[in-house]
Structures are given as C-alpha cells and as structure tokens.
Amino acid sequence: MKIAIAQINPIIGDLQGNADKILHAAQKATTADARLLLTPELSLCGYPPRDLLLNPSFVESTHTSLQKLAAEVPPNIAVLVGTVTENTNAASNGGKTLFNSIALLEAGNIQKIFHKRLLPTYDVFDEHRYFEPGLQANYFTLDGLNIGVTICEDLWNDEEFWGKRHYKINPWADLSILGVDLVVNLSASPYTLGKQGFRETMLKHSAQRFELPIIYANQVGSNDDLIFDGRSFALNRQGEVTCRARGFGTDLVVVEFNEAAKDLQPTRIEPEYSCKDEEIWQALVLGVRDYARKCGFSKAVLGLSGGIDSALVAAVAAEALGRENVLGVLMPSPYSSDHSVNDALALVENLGINSTTLPIGDLMQGYDRTFAELFAGTEFGLTEENIQSRIRGNLLMAIANKFGYLLLSTGNKSEMAVGYCTLYGDMNGGLAVIADVPKTRVYSLCNWLNTQKINTQNINTQKVNTQKTTYKRPPKEIIPTNIITKAPSAELKPDQVDQDSLPAYEILDDILERLVNKHQSTGEIIAAGHEQVVVDRVVQLVARAEFKRRQAPPGLKITDRAFGTGWRMPIASNWLDAIKNAP
C-alpha cells in the first residue's frame, strides 16, 4: 500500500482555502497510486485556532467544510483530515464541548472520527481550554491493513524513553496491544532549534520498543509567533528513517508499506541541515514570509542603524519578501558615527534593498525646546536617550501607516530579556523577527551568512560574463565585516557601547540561558562560575522588564523558552527573593 503525506501550510480560519489544499494533495496523491493520504493536525481549520473555537458558528462552518470536502475527495483514495468535532455528551456528562479530531474520508463520506487522547498544556499549548480528551484507542482497517491513528502529543508519553509518564495512558502501547500493523501520527508540532532530531530519536525508541513502523505527518508554515518546520518522516520497525520531507516548505511524499515484510520501504530522505545557523535562518525566513503573507503585507520597512541586529533582520526580510519589497530607513542623529551610516549604506548595497535617510537632529532640537522649561535644572540622561529612539519609532510607524508596510522590529532576545530596549521606540513594529535570537547567536548567524558561497536569489548579485555562459556572482560579504567586528552600541550619547550597561554578551547570554530556559536559581548560576553581583543585576533586570515584554510585538519562536505565547510571567510580582534564596 502506498501512503502519501501532505505537508501543507494552512491559514488559520481559511476553511475553503485549506480544504482546497487538501483536495489538491489528494488529487496529486491519486496520480501516484497512493491509497491513503495523511494531513496534519487540525489541517482543515489550521493550528492553533485558539479562541476561534469558542465561536459556535466557526465550529459549525468547519463541519460543513468537512462534509463538502468528503464529497469531493477522489474515489480511489482515503484521506485523514484534522478537524474539530462536537462533544455531544458534554451537556449531560460535563467536560469540554469539543474534540481535537481526525476524520477518515472515503467514498464521498465521513467514515470515522478519531479523537486526540493526550492534550498538552505546557509552553505554547493550552488544549484543555477547548478540548475533551478522547478515551478510545484509535485505529481503522483499510484494504486489510490495520492502521493506528494518533494525534501529535499522543506519541509523546513513552515512559521508557522519558523515564516517567507525563500522562496516565500511552496511546502507542494501547495500539500495540490491539495488534495494528502501522501507526500514523498527524501533528502540528511547532519548531524549536534541534527539535527534529529529538522527534526522530524519541519515535525511534518507541518504534523499536513496540516493533511498529510509524508515519509522522507535520504541519509546515508560520502562524503568528509559531513556526512549523514540516520535516514529516517515517520510521520502519527498526526505528530507521525511511522517509523525510522538506524542511520549512510544503511537500508531498509517498511511502510504501510492504505487507509481506509488514514494514515501510525506503524512499526520499531529505538531508539534515549542515548547522544550527542554517536551520535558524530557514525558520526566520519562513516566519517573516508567512506572517507578512497571511496578514496581507507584501512590503516591509525597518530602521537601519548600522548595527548587527538590524543588518540580520534586513537580510532575512530581503530573502523572505524579495529585496525590492524591503525599505531600510537610516535615521542618523548627532551621536551617530560616520562608520555606522556608511556600514548601513554598505548593507543596503549588498542586499540590494531600497533605502532612505531621515536625519533626526532637527526633531531632537524640537523636543529640547518643548521640554526646556519643564526639564530645566536636570541633566541629560536616559529620558533624552529614549526620546531619540521614540522619534525613530514614530518615523517608522508613519512610513508603515502611509504605505501599508509591515514594520519589522529588530531587537534580539538578550535585549528583550533585560529591557535594553525602548517602549514606543525601537520596540515598535508588527513583528519582532529576532526576539528569540540571543545576541551571540545573531553574530553566529551573520558570520554563517557571509560564508555561503552561493547566496539565495533575493540577495543582490552581480552578473559576470564569460565566453561560455553568464552566471551570478555573490558579493564578497552580505553583512559588512565592520558591522560584525565593531563594538555594539545604541549610539544615543557620545562614545556609548552596550557594555556600559550590560555584561559582555557571552556572559549575559549564558546567564539568561540558565535563568530563562533552564529555570536555575541564582545560587546555581553563581556555582556555574558567574559573579554574584552580575547575576543579581541580570535577574533584577529580567524581572523589571516584564511590563515591556508584555507590550512588544509578536516575536518568532525558535527556542524552547521564548518571550511569547508560552511565557506567562506576572508583571506585578516579587519573585526575586524566591529565585535568590533557592538552593
């Protein structure tokens, strides 16, 4: 039996558009002689639909779309579609009114419905808010083949792999008892760095333990702050990868189940990425492209300071949207160095993006005159520095409003963590592209980008003629070397550098990794080799900056612990003592 995986990129709420993508995949799979098509979790409505599920008319429309899709599916193929269904027993028995479900469509009808059994509530997930867990092990028989059906989290509870159970039941173990021949998993698993390797390792353990092959179909695309990397795959009974789909792009792959061997046969296996930076780059490009497309933007604007953060964001935007659709705005002040302006202009030339220059010196003087009487007798300080950032933020917002551009914020995770950013200034924007990228990783990404011998089509290139052919030669560097090597600075006062206010970024990022990602106490961080005075200061900054982060634009998530949907810290709180006093 041939089984196809439709790695599609749904738009949340676009029921007709998503149904068309599923139908197109079914038609294409039919031409490849596939008997069964898998689609991702909630593929019909898109994942995560969040509070759209609280609207009864949306749920009703989803069911209507499902029925229509069932009638249109080609007659020779069965399709598993992710959808929501009503819990008709909720009124009498209690519980949530919906299930996270999979519908089996065949021969013009909805043949069976299967419900997700394990509902995650950690990190970005909040499925108990909407769904009731299914109680039955899910499987069906197709042409004599018994196929177990699981949905995303259902396979993340192998107690032998984890060393403990996160839930009371293990759906894969239940399916093995029922004697199924094959397990399929329909997922919408958000991307984080290194997660694909973890998925394959985890499912390899279970495939070997239960001696069952597995086909894993994952969603691709970006929805708000969440990026879905696709990379659907299949494992045979020995836990060996027999198929892997593209990363960060739509795909349709066909795997074959050999009934005599009761196992999956090898087919196309897309290679893994060469390094972490390449993987992150692909994620960020997809995140920007999809956020713009799904929100109705075709062009983007950002401020170019001549610094490394804005340089990286500009490069990502040029690749995601096309260099002709990106506008970089230089806004020099009297404190801006000549080399910063020149570095920004060199970046513009390398990327081939559009640019304009709006000096802010006169605007700063206007603020000085306005505040002269009220601020009399006070010294120049943080307030005046922030006014410069807010002037720039207003200019960028005006351009975005005037021309309908998406404003991209350029702050990195290290800055967002400690509040080294200005509300209503450099935090302005519709999308914070690198808000989950630590400063040290920003440098790593820029260095990696400059090592690429053949750059992508949207980066500016120069045509070179030879006697035989015409080809494109990439520029020497994408990110000007001086941007990478100079000391980082906000340039809001003379001779300013970031390390006037912050520890060296190598130190800061390690402390933040331990505090934010690993939940270590100050005692543990100090024991790891950091000075107490530095640790205490960083912890204090992180706590105080919570009110800023709450007002930030959505930021693309690439780590396990991002300042976004999954970060639920209180603003009005006093948790510093608990962190400091912990052993």
Order of alpha helices (4+ residues) and beta strands (2+ residues): beta-alpha-beta-alpha-beta-alpha-beta-beta-beta-beta-alpha-alpha-beta-alpha-beta-beta-beta-beta-beta-beta-beta-alpha-beta-alpha-beta-alpha-beta-alpha-alpha-beta-alpha-beta-alpha-beta-beta-alpha-alpha-alpha-alpha-alpha-alpha
